[in-house]
Amino acid sequence: MTYNVAGFKNENIKQLIEMLKEKYTISTYRTTIAKDIAALQEFGVD
């Protein structure tokens, strides 16, 4: 089991990126997901 950015498993990161793209039209990359999550939390998104 391999963990990646922000403590997520690699397969979870892929799922998260796809969900953000499909559901919310948010484009992100594996390498910036931790910063993106921090920015969302800063604006009150859980």
N, C-alpha and C positions, 0 to 999 in steps of 0.2 A: 504494500500500500504506500503510495507516494503522496506526500503533502507538498503543497506549493504556496503561493502567495496568500497571505493573511490566514494561514492555518487551514485552508480548504484543501480537500483532496482534488487531484487533477480533474477527475471526472465531474466533480461538483462545480468546479470553475467553468468548465465547458457548458454545463447545464445553465449556470447562472448567466453567462454571456448570451446564450441563446434566448433565455427567458427575457432578459432586458431588451434584447433586440426585437423579439416578436411581440411582446406584451406592451412595452413602453417606448419603443423606437429609440432606445438608447444604445449607441454604439460604444463599445469599450474593447480593450485588449487585455489579454492575460497578464501582461506586464504592468498594467496600470490599475487593475481591479482594486487593489488595496487602497490606493489614493481616491478612487471613485467612491468606494464604500465610505471612507472617512468624510468625503464631501457631502454625500447624502445624509449621513448621520448629523453632520454639522447643521444641516437645514431641517432637521427634525424627522427624517425618514428612519423608521426602525429597521 
